[in-house]
Amino acid sequence: MQGQVGTVAVTIHRIPKKEYCGVVVLSRQADGSWAGKCSKCGGDFQMDRDARFEGQVRAMRN
Ligand SMILES: [Zn+2]
């Protein structure tokens, strides 16, 4: 099923000017947003519901 709580997605933490920081593992929250931490700097990540991002997640799983 799509959109389950606990679904995990991977993204990249990009910093303006430095560009690449580390890998972020995001997990889906009950409200449909995503949350996780950067593996390198430990920064907290939050992402709102984003149909384009979710399309990419689905593409990765297919
Ligand atoms: Zn980072």
N, CA, C, O and the ligand as a Tripos MOL2 file, in Angstrom:
@<TRIPOS>MOLECULE
protein
  249   247    63     0     0
PROTEIN
NO_CHARGES

@<TRIPOS>ATOM
      1 N           0.8340   -1.2070    0.0000 N.3       1 MET1
      2 CA          0.0000    0.0000    0.0000 C.3       1 MET1
      3 C           0.8610    1.2450    0.0000 C.2       1 MET1
      4 O           1.9310    1.2790    0.6070 O.2       1 MET1
      5 N           0.3910    2.2470   -0.6740 N.am      2 GLN2
      6 CA          1.1520    3.4900   -0.7320 C.3       2 GLN2
      7 C           0.8030    4.3680    0.4630 C.2       2 GLN2
      8 O          -0.3260    4.3570    0.9520 O.2       2 GLN2
      9 N           1.7820    5.1210    0.9190 N.am      3 GLY3
     10 CA          1.5180    6.1340    1.9180 C.3       3 GLY3
     11 C           1.3740    5.6150    3.3280 C.2       3 GLY3
     12 O           0.7960    6.2930    4.1770 O.2       3 GLY3
     13 N           1.8840    4.4330    3.5980 N.am      4 GLN4
     14 CA          1.7930    3.9280    4.9540 C.3       4 GLN4
     15 C           2.7560    4.6440    5.8830 C.2       4 GLN4
     16 O           3.8430    5.0490    5.4710 O.2       4 GLN4
     17 N           2.3590    4.7980    7.1340 N.am      5 VAL5
     18 CA          3.2730    5.3140    8.1480 C.3       5 VAL5
     19 C           4.4340    4.3250    8.2710 C.2       5 VAL5
     20 O           4.2270    3.1110    8.2840 O.2       5 VAL5
     21 N           5.6450    4.8510    8.3590 N.am      6 GLY6
     22 CA          6.8060    3.9900    8.4550 C.3       6 GLY6
     23 C           7.4860    3.7350    7.1330 C.2       6 GLY6
     24 O           8.5780    3.1680    7.0950 O.2       6 GLY6
     25 N           6.8560    4.1450    6.0420 N.am      7 THR7
     26 CA          7.5210    4.0570    4.7500 C.3       7 THR7
     27 C           8.8050    4.8760    4.8070 C.2       7 THR7
     28 O           8.8150    5.9960    5.3190 O.2       7 THR7
     29 N           9.8710    4.3190    4.2870 N.am      8 VAL8
     30 CA         11.1650    4.9830    4.3640 C.3       8 VAL8
     31 C          11.5930    5.4270    2.9720 C.2       8 VAL8
     32 O          11.4280    4.7010    1.9920 O.2       8 VAL8
     33 N          12.1430    6.6260    2.9090 N.am      9 ALA9
     34 CA         12.6620    7.1480    1.6510 C.3       9 ALA9
     35 C          14.0340    7.7620    1.9190 C.2       9 ALA9
     36 O          14.3190    8.2170    3.0270 O.2       9 ALA9
     37 N          14.8580    7.7680    0.9130 N.am     10 VAL10
     38 CA         16.1990    8.3240    1.0490 C.3      10 VAL10
     39 C          16.3070    9.5720    0.1850 C.2      10 VAL10
     40 O          15.8690    9.5850   -0.9650 O.2      10 VAL10
     41 N          16.8850   10.6040    0.7460 N.am     11 THR11
     42 CA         17.1330   11.8070   -0.0240 C.3      11 THR11
     43 C          18.5200   12.3370    0.3260 C.2      11 THR11
     44 O          19.2430   11.7370    1.1210 O.2      11 THR11
     45 N          18.8720   13.4410   -0.2620 N.am     12 ILE12
     46 CA         20.2000   14.0200   -0.0610 C.3      12 ILE12
     47 C          20.0540   15.3680    0.6250 C.2      12 ILE12
     48 O          19.2010   16.1710    0.2490 O.2      12 ILE12
     49 N          20.8820   15.6170    1.6250 N.am     13 HIS13
     50 CA         20.9260   16.9410    2.2310 C.3      13 HIS13
     51 C          21.8600   17.8130    1.4080 C.2      13 HIS13
     52 O          23.0520   17.5330    1.2830 O.2      13 HIS13
     53 N          21.3010   18.8570    0.8610 N.am     14 ARG14
     54 CA         22.1030   19.8030    0.0630 C.3      14 ARG14
     55 C          22.1810   21.1240    0.8070 C.2      14 ARG14
     56 O          21.1770   21.6330    1.3050 O.2      14 ARG14
     57 N          23.3600   21.6600    0.8720 N.am     15 ILE15
     58 CA         23.5680   22.9460    1.5340 C.3      15 ILE15
     59 C          23.8980   23.9820    0.4670 C.2      15 ILE15
     60 O          24.7700   23.7470   -0.3710 O.2      15 ILE15
     61 N          23.2180   25.1170    0.4840 N.am     16 PRO16
     62 CA         23.5660   26.1770   -0.4680 C.3      16 PRO16
     63 C          25.0520   26.5280   -0.3390 C.2      16 PRO16
     64 O          25.5590   26.6640    0.7750 O.2      16 PRO16
     65 N          25.7230   26.6700   -1.4220 N.am     17 LYS17
     66 CA         27.1550   26.9660   -1.5290 C.3      17 LYS17
     67 C          28.0340   25.7190   -1.3620 C.2      17 LYS17
     68 O          28.9680   25.5290   -2.1410 O.2      17 LYS17
     69 N          27.7600   24.8680   -0.3700 N.am     18 LYS18
     70 CA         28.5590   23.6510   -0.2120 C.3      18 LYS18
     71 C          27.9900   22.4950   -1.0260 C.2      18 LYS18
     72 O          28.6850   21.5340   -1.3560 O.2      18 LYS18
     73 N          26.7120   22.6210   -1.3350 N.am     19 GLU19
     74 CA         25.9930   21.6500   -2.1580 C.3      19 GLU19
     75 C          25.6810   20.3060   -1.5000 C.2      19 GLU19
     76 O          24.5380   20.0740   -1.1070 O.2      19 GLU19
     77 N          26.6540   19.4240   -1.3700 N.am     20 TYR20
     78 CA         26.3480   18.0830   -0.8910 C.3      20 TYR20
     79 C          26.7860   17.9120    0.5530 C.2      20 TYR20
     80 O          27.9170   18.2430    0.9080 O.2      20 TYR20
     81 N          25.8980   17.4000    1.3770 N.am     21 CYS21
     82 CA         26.2620   17.1490    2.7740 C.3      21 CYS21
     83 C          26.2520   15.6560    3.0520 C.2      21 CYS21
     84 O          27.3170   15.0680    3.2430 O.2      21 CYS21
     85 N          25.1030   15.0310    3.0820 N.am     22 GLY22
     86 CA         25.0430   13.6120    3.4090 C.3      22 GLY22
     87 C          23.7060   13.0310    3.0020 C.2      22 GLY22
     88 O          22.8800   13.6860    2.3670 O.2      22 GLY22
     89 N          23.5230   11.7940    3.3810 N.am     23 VAL23
     90 CA         22.3070   11.0740    3.0230 C.3      23 VAL23
     91 C          21.3050   11.2060    4.1650 C.2      23 VAL23
     92 O          21.6660   11.1140    5.3380 O.2      23 VAL23
     93 N          20.0670   11.4200    3.8120 N.am     24 VAL24
     94 CA         18.9990   11.5400    4.7920 C.3      24 VAL24
     95 C          18.0170   10.3990    4.6010 C.2      24 VAL24
     96 O          17.5100   10.1820    3.5010 O.2      24 VAL24
     97 N          17.7560    9.6820    5.6650 N.am     25 VAL25
     98 CA         16.7180    8.6520    5.6110 C.3      25 VAL25
     99 C          15.4660    9.2430    6.2340 C.2      25 VAL25
    100 O          15.4380    9.5770    7.4180 O.2      25 VAL25
    101 N          14.4430    9.3630    5.4210 N.am     26 LEU26
    102 CA         13.1820    9.9530    5.8630 C.3      26 LEU26
    103 C          12.1680    8.8570    6.1300 C.2      26 LEU26
    104 O          12.1070    7.8670    5.4010 O.2      26 LEU26
    105 N          11.3770    9.0330    7.1710 N.am     27 SER27
    106 CA         10.2640    8.1080    7.3550 C.3      27 SER27
    107 C           8.9580    8.8890    7.3920 C.2      27 SER27
    108 O           8.8860   10.0240    7.8640 O.2      27 SER27
    109 N           7.9580    8.2470    6.8850 N.am     28 ARG28
    110 CA          6.6780    8.9070    6.7250 C.3      28 ARG28
    111 C           5.9560    9.0330    8.0600 C.2      28 ARG28
    112 O           5.9250    8.1000    8.8630 O.2      28 ARG28
    113 N           5.3780   10.2070    8.2740 N.am     29 GLN29
    114 CA          4.6560   10.4780    9.5070 C.3      29 GLN29
    115 C           3.1560   10.2930    9.2960 C.2      29 GLN29
    116 O           2.6740   10.1910    8.1670 O.2      29 GLN29
    117 N           2.4400   10.2540   10.4030 N.am     30 ALA30
    118 CA          0.9930    9.9950   10.3260 C.3      30 ALA30
    119 C           0.2440   11.0300    9.4950 C.2      30 ALA30
    120 O          -0.7760   10.7110    8.8850 O.2      30 ALA30
    121 N           0.7350   12.2590    9.4650 N.am     31 ASP31
    122 CA          0.0380   13.2990    8.7170 C.3      31 ASP31
    123 C           0.4510   13.3630    7.2520 C.2      31 ASP31
    124 O           0.0030   14.2410    6.5130 O.2      31 ASP31
    125 N           1.3020   12.4370    6.8350 N.am     32 GLY32
    126 CA          1.6940   12.4060    5.4370 C.3      32 GLY32
    127 C           2.9800   13.1550    5.1480 C.2      32 GLY32
    128 O           3.4990   13.0890    4.0330 O.2      32 GLY32
    129 N           3.5010   13.8640    6.1330 N.am     33 SER33
    130 CA          4.7890   14.5390    5.9480 C.3      33 SER33
    131 C           5.9140   13.5190    6.1690 C.2      33 SER33
    132 O           5.6630   12.3620    6.5050 O.2      33 SER33
    133 N           7.1500   13.9720    5.9740 N.am     34 TRP34
    134 CA          8.3130   13.1000    6.1390 C.3      34 TRP34
    135 C           9.2660   13.7140    7.1470 C.2      34 TRP34
    136 O           9.3810   14.9370    7.2280 O.2      34 TRP34
    137 N           9.9520   12.8770    7.9190 N.am     35 ALA35
    138 CA         10.9140   13.3900    8.8820 C.3      35 ALA35
    139 C          12.1030   12.4520    8.9560 C.2      35 ALA35
    140 O          11.9660   11.2400    8.7880 O.2      35 ALA35
    141 N          13.2790   13.0290    9.2110 N.am     36 GLY36
    142 CA         14.4770   12.2160    9.3210 C.3      36 GLY36
    143 C          15.6660   13.0700    9.6950 C.2      36 GLY36
    144 O          15.5280   14.2620    9.9690 O.2      36 GLY36
    145 N          16.8460   12.4480    9.7050 N.am     37 LYS37
    146 CA         18.0820   13.1440   10.0530 C.3      37 LYS37
    147 C          19.1370   12.9080    8.9940 C.2      37 LYS37
    148 O          19.2060   11.8460    8.3760 O.2      37 LYS37
    149 N          19.9530   13.9240    8.8000 N.am     38 CYS38
    150 CA         21.0870   13.7820    7.9080 C.3      38 CYS38
    151 C          22.1350   12.8930    8.5750 C.2      38 CYS38
    152 O          22.4670   13.0820    9.7450 O.2      38 CYS38
    153 N          22.6540   11.9200    7.8190 N.am     39 SER39
    154 CA         23.6150   10.9710    8.3960 C.3      39 SER39
    155 C          24.9590   11.6260    8.6760 C.2      39 SER39
    156 O          25.7530   11.1010    9.4560 O.2      39 SER39
    157 N          25.2160   12.7430    8.0610 N.am     40 LYS40
    158 CA         26.5190   13.3730    8.2310 C.3      40 LYS40
    159 C          26.5070   14.4660    9.2930 C.2      40 LYS40
    160 O          27.3000   14.4230   10.2330 O.2      40 LYS40
    161 N          25.6170   15.4450    9.1530 N.am     41 CYS41
    162 CA         25.6150   16.5710   10.0890 C.3      41 CYS41
    163 C          24.5950   16.3890   11.2100 C.2      41 CYS41
    164 O          24.6030   17.1440   12.1820 O.2      41 CYS41
    165 N          23.7160   15.3910   11.0820 N.am     42 GLY42
    166 CA         22.7280   15.1410   12.1240 C.3      42 GLY42
    167 C          21.5700   16.1230   12.1170 C.2      42 GLY42
    168 O          20.7430   16.1270   13.0290 O.2      42 GLY42
    169 N          21.5150   16.9480   11.0940 N.am     43 GLY43
    170 CA         20.4470   17.9430   11.0210 C.3      43 GLY43
    171 C          19.0840   17.3010   10.8620 C.2      43 GLY43
    172 O          18.9280   16.3010   10.1610 O.2      43 GLY43
    173 N          18.1050   17.8890   11.5210 N.am     44 ASP44
    174 CA         16.7390   17.3900   11.3970 C.3      44 ASP44
    175 C          16.1410   17.8000   10.0690 C.2      44 ASP44
    176 O          16.3420   18.9120    9.5800 O.2      44 ASP44
    177 N          15.4150   16.8830    9.5160 N.am     45 PHE45
    178 CA         14.7530   17.1410    8.2360 C.3      45 PHE45
    179 C          13.2700   16.9860    8.3940 C.2      45 PHE45
    180 O          12.8010   16.0790    9.0810 O.2      45 PHE45
    181 N          12.5270   17.8650    7.7610 N.am     46 GLN46
    182 CA         11.0920   17.6860    7.6640 C.3      46 GLN46
    183 C          10.6610   18.0770    6.2790 C.2      46 GLN46
    184 O          11.1320   19.0720    5.7300 O.2      46 GLN46
    185 N           9.7870   17.3170    5.7240 N.am     47 MET47
    186 CA          9.3050   17.6010    4.3870 C.3      47 MET47
    187 C           7.7850   17.4590    4.3880 C.2      47 MET47
    188 O           7.2360   16.4670    4.8670 O.2      47 MET47
    189 N           7.1320   18.4610    3.8490 N.am     48 ASP48
    190 CA          5.6800   18.3740    3.7510 C.3      48 ASP48
    191 C           5.2910   17.3420    2.7120 C.2      48 ASP48
    192 O           6.1230   16.8700    1.9360 O.2      48 ASP48
    193 N           4.0310   17.0050    2.7100 N.am     49 ARG49
    194 CA          3.5140   16.1450    1.6350 C.3      49 ARG49
    195 C           3.9120   16.7480    0.3090 C.2      49 ARG49
    196 O           3.7530   17.9490    0.0880 O.2      49 ARG49
    197 N           4.4190   15.9320   -0.5520 N.am     50 ASP50
    198 CA          4.9290   16.4550   -1.8140 C.3      50 ASP50
    199 C           4.7180   15.3870   -2.8780 C.2      50 ASP50
    200 O           5.4120   14.3700   -2.9040 O.2      50 ASP50
    201 N           3.7670   15.6320   -3.7370 N.am     51 ALA51
    202 CA          3.3960   14.6140   -4.7240 C.3      51 ALA51
    203 C           4.5690   14.2660   -5.6350 C.2      51 ALA51
    204 O           4.7210   13.1160   -6.0470 O.2      51 ALA51
    205 N           5.3900   15.2530   -5.9450 N.am     52 ARG52
    206 CA          6.5130   14.9860   -6.8420 C.3      52 ARG52
    207 C           7.5370   14.0800   -6.1570 C.2      52 ARG52
    208 O           8.0450   13.1310   -6.7540 O.2      52 ARG52
    209 N           7.8270   14.3920   -4.8930 N.am     53 PHE53
    210 CA          8.7550   13.5670   -4.1330 C.3      53 PHE53
    211 C           8.2140   12.1440   -3.9960 C.2      53 PHE53
    212 O           8.9580   11.1760   -4.1530 O.2      53 PHE53
    213 N           6.9430   12.0230   -3.7100 N.am     54 GLU54
    214 CA          6.3710   10.6910   -3.5330 C.3      54 GLU54
    215 C           6.3800    9.9020   -4.8340 C.2      54 GLU54
    216 O           6.5000    8.6770   -4.8280 O.2      54 GLU54
    217 N           6.2550   10.6060   -5.9340 N.am     55 GLY55
    218 CA          6.3870    9.9440   -7.2170 C.3      55 GLY55
    219 C           7.7750    9.3470   -7.3920 C.2      55 GLY55
    220 O           7.9280    8.2620   -7.9540 O.2      55 GLY55
    221 N           8.7910   10.0660   -6.9060 N.am     56 GLN56
    222 CA         10.1580    9.5570   -6.9830 C.3      56 GLN56
    223 C          10.3410    8.3550   -6.0730 C.2      56 GLN56
    224 O          11.0140    7.3860   -6.4260 O.2      56 GLN56
    225 N           9.7300    8.4310   -4.8930 N.am     57 VAL57
    226 CA          9.8300    7.3060   -3.9630 C.3      57 VAL57
    227 C           9.2300    6.0570   -4.5850 C.2      57 VAL57
    228 O           9.8060    4.9700   -4.5270 O.2      57 VAL57
    229 N           8.0700    6.2370   -5.1750 N.am     58 ARG58
    230 CA          7.4210    5.0860   -5.8180 C.3      58 ARG58
    231 C           8.2700    4.5540   -6.9620 C.2      58 ARG58
    232 O           8.3730    3.3440   -7.1670 O.2      58 ARG58
    233 N           8.8750    5.4740   -7.7010 N.am     59 ALA59
    234 CA          9.7090    5.0380   -8.8210 C.3      59 ALA59
    235 C          10.8690    4.1940   -8.3120 C.2      59 ALA59
    236 O          11.2580    3.2250   -8.9630 O.2      59 ALA59
    237 N          11.4270    4.5490   -7.1590 N.am     60 MET60
    238 CA         12.5440    3.7950   -6.6010 C.3      60 MET60
    239 C          12.1300    2.3940   -6.1820 C.2      60 MET60
    240 O          12.9210    1.4530   -6.2390 O.2      60 MET60
    241 N          10.8930    2.2730   -5.7660 N.am     61 ARG61
    242 CA         10.4470    0.9920   -5.2330 C.3      61 ARG61
    243 C           9.9790    0.0550   -6.3340 C.2      61 ARG61
    244 O           9.8730   -1.1530   -6.1220 O.2      61 ARG61
    245 N           9.7070    0.5910   -7.4750 N.am     62 ASN62
    246 CA          9.2080   -0.2510   -8.5590 C.3      62 ASN62
    247 C          10.3120   -1.0780   -9.2010 C.2      62 ASN62
    248 O          10.0510   -1.8400  -10.1320 O.2      62 ASN62
    249 ZN         23.6680   17.3550    6.4860 Zn       63 ZN63
@<TRIPOS>BOND
     1     1     2 1
     2     2     3 1
     3     3     4 2
     4     3     5 am
     5     5     6 1
     6     6     7 1
     7     7     8 2
     8     7     9 am
     9     9    10 1
    10    10    11 1
    11    11    12 2
    12    11    13 am
    13    13    14 1
    14    14    15 1
    15    15    16 2
    16    15    17 am
    17    17    18 1
    18    18    19 1
    19    19    20 2
    20    19    21 am
    21    21    22 1
    22    22    23 1
    23    23    24 2
    24    23    25 am
    25    25    26 1
    26    26    27 1
    27    27    28 2
    28    27    29 am
    29    29    30 1
    30    30    31 1
    31    31    32 2
    32    31    33 am
    33    33    34 1
    34    34    35 1
    35    35    36 2
    36    35    37 am
    37    37    38 1
    38    38    39 1
    39    39    40 2
    40    39    41 am
    41    41    42 1
    42    42    43 1
    43    43    44 2
    44    43    45 am
    45    45    46 1
    46    46    47 1
    47    47    48 2
    48    47    49 am
    49    49    50 1
    50    50    51 1
    51    51    52 2
    52    51    53 am
    53    53    54 1
    54    54    55 1
    55    55    56 2
    56    55    57 am
    57    57    58 1
    58    58    59 1
    59    59    60 2
    60    59    61 am
    61    61    62 1
    62    62    63 1
    63    63    64 2
    64    63    65 am
    65    65    66 1
    66    66    67 1
    67    67    68 2
    68    67    69 am
    69    69    70 1
    70    70    71 1
    71    71    72 2
    72    71    73 am
    73    73    74 1
    74    74    75 1
    75    75    76 2
    76    75    77 am
    77    77    78 1
    78    78    79 1
    79    79    80 2
    80    79    81 am
    81    81    82 1
    82    82    83 1
    83    83    84 2
    84    83    85 am
    85    85    86 1
    86    86    87 1
    87    87    88 2
    88    87    89 am
    89    89    90 1
    90    90    91 1
    91    91    92 2
    92    91    93 am
    93    93    94 1
    94    94    95 1
    95    95    96 2
    96    95    97 am
    97    97    98 1
    98    98    99 1
    99    99   100 2
   100    99   101 am
   101   101   102 1
   102   102   103 1
   103   103   104 2
   104   103   105 am
   105   105   106 1
   106   106   107 1
   107   107   108 2
   108   107   109 am
   109   109   110 1
   110   110   111 1
   111   111   112 2
   112   111   113 am
   113   113   114 1
   114   114   115 1
   115   115   116 2
   116   115   117 am
   117   117   118 1
   118   118   119 1
   119   119   120 2
   120   119   121 am
   121   121   122 1
   122   122   123 1
   123   123   124 2
   124   123   125 am
   125   125   126 1
   126   126   127 1
   127   127   128 2
   128   127   129 am
   129   129   130 1
   130   130   131 1
   131   131   132 2
   132   131   133 am
   133   133   134 1
   134   134   135 1
   135   135   136 2
   136   135   137 am
   137   137   138 1
   138   138   139 1
   139   139   140 2
   140   139   141 am
   141   141   142 1
   142   142   143 1
   143   143   144 2
   144   143   145 am
   145   145   146 1
   146   146   147 1
   147   147   148 2
   148   147   149 am
   149   149   150 1
   150   150   151 1
   151   151   152 2
   152   151   153 am
   153   153   154 1
   154   154   155 1
   155   155   156 2
   156   155   157 am
   157   157   158 1
   158   158   159 1
   159   159   160 2
   160   159   161 am
   161   161   162 1
   162   162   163 1
   163   163   164 2
   164   163   165 am
   165   165   166 1
   166   166   167 1
   167   167   168 2
   168   167   169 am
   169   169   170 1
   170   170   171 1
   171   171   172 2
   172   171   173 am
   173   173   174 1
   174   174   175 1
   175   175   176 2
   176   175   177 am
   177   177   178 1
   178   178   179 1
   179   179   180 2
   180   179   181 am
   181   181   182 1
   182   182   183 1
   183   183   184 2
   184   183   185 am
   185   185   186 1
   186   186   187 1
   187   187   188 2
   188   187   189 am
   189   189   190 1
   190   190   191 1
   191   191   192 2
   192   191   193 am
   193   193   194 1
   194   194   195 1
   195   195   196 2
   196   195   197 am
   197   197   198 1
   198   198   199 1
   199   199   200 2
   200   199   201 am
   201   201   202 1
   202   202   203 1
   203   203   204 2
   204   203   205 am
   205   205   206 1
   206   206   207 1
   207   207   208 2
   208   207   209 am
   209   209   210 1
   210   210   211 1
   211   211   212 2
   212   211   213 am
   213   213   214 1
   214   214   215 1
   215   215   216 2
   216   215   217 am
   217   217   218 1
   218   218   219 1
   219   219   220 2
   220   219   221 am
   221   221   222 1
   222   222   223 1
   223   223   224 2
   224   223   225 am
   225   225   226 1
   226   226   227 1
   227   227   228 2
   228   227   229 am
   229   229   230 1
   230   230   231 1
   231   231   232 2
   232   231   233 am
   233   233   234 1
   234   234   235 1
   235   235   236 2
   236   235   237 am
   237   237   238 1
   238   238   239 1
   239   239   240 2
   240   239   241 am
   241   241   242 1
   242   242   243 1
   243   243   244 2
   244   243   245 am
   245   245   246 1
   246   246   247 1
   247   247   248 2
@<TRIPOS>SUBSTRUCTURE
     1 MET1         2 RESIDUE 1 A MET
     2 GLN2         6 RESIDUE 1 A GLN
     3 GLY3        10 RESIDUE 1 A GLY
     4 GLN4        14 RESIDUE 1 A GLN
     5 VAL5        18 RESIDUE 1 A VAL
     6 GLY6        22 RESIDUE 1 A GLY
     7 THR7        26 RESIDUE 1 A THR
     8 VAL8        30 RESIDUE 1 A VAL
     9 ALA9        34 RESIDUE 1 A ALA
    10 VAL10       38 RESIDUE 1 A VAL
    11 THR11       42 RESIDUE 1 A THR
    12 ILE12       46 RESIDUE 1 A ILE
    13 HIS13       50 RESIDUE 1 A HIS
    14 ARG14       54 RESIDUE 1 A ARG
    15 ILE15       58 RESIDUE 1 A ILE
    16 PRO16       62 RESIDUE 1 A PRO
    17 LYS17       66 RESIDUE 1 A LYS
    18 LYS18       70 RESIDUE 1 A LYS
    19 GLU19       74 RESIDUE 1 A GLU
    20 TYR20       78 RESIDUE 1 A TYR
    21 CYS21       82 RESIDUE 1 A CYS
    22 GLY22       86 RESIDUE 1 A GLY
    23 VAL23       90 RESIDUE 1 A VAL
    24 VAL24       94 RESIDUE 1 A VAL
    25 VAL25       98 RESIDUE 1 A VAL
    26 LEU26      102 RESIDUE 1 A LEU
    27 SER27      106 RESIDUE 1 A SER
    28 ARG28      110 RESIDUE 1 A ARG
    29 GLN29      114 RESIDUE 1 A GLN
    30 ALA30      118 RESIDUE 1 A ALA
    31 ASP31      122 RESIDUE 1 A ASP
    32 GLY32      126 RESIDUE 1 A GLY
    33 SER33      130 RESIDUE 1 A SER
    34 TRP34      134 RESIDUE 1 A TRP
    35 ALA35      138 RESIDUE 1 A ALA
    36 GLY36      142 RESIDUE 1 A GLY
    37 LYS37      146 RESIDUE 1 A LYS
    38 CYS38      150 RESIDUE 1 A CYS
    39 SER39      154 RESIDUE 1 A SER
    40 LYS40      158 RESIDUE 1 A LYS
    41 CYS41      162 RESIDUE 1 A CYS
    42 GLY42      166 RESIDUE 1 A GLY
    43 GLY43      170 RESIDUE 1 A GLY
    44 ASP44      174 RESIDUE 1 A ASP
    45 PHE45      178 RESIDUE 1 A PHE
    46 GLN46      182 RESIDUE 1 A GLN
    47 MET47      186 RESIDUE 1 A MET
    48 ASP48      190 RESIDUE 1 A ASP
    49 ARG49      194 RESIDUE 1 A ARG
    50 ASP50      198 RESIDUE 1 A ASP
    51 ALA51      202 RESIDUE 1 A ALA
    52 ARG52      206 RESIDUE 1 A ARG
    53 PHE53      210 RESIDUE 1 A PHE
    54 GLU54      214 RESIDUE 1 A GLU
    55 GLY55      218 RESIDUE 1 A GLY
    56 GLN56      222 RESIDUE 1 A GLN
    57 VAL57      226 RESIDUE 1 A VAL
    58 ARG58      230 RESIDUE 1 A ARG
    59 ALA59      234 RESIDUE 1 A ALA
    60 MET60      238 RESIDUE 1 A MET
    61 ARG61      242 RESIDUE 1 A ARG
    62 ASN62      246 RESIDUE 1 A ASN
    63 ZN63       249 GROUP 0 **** ****
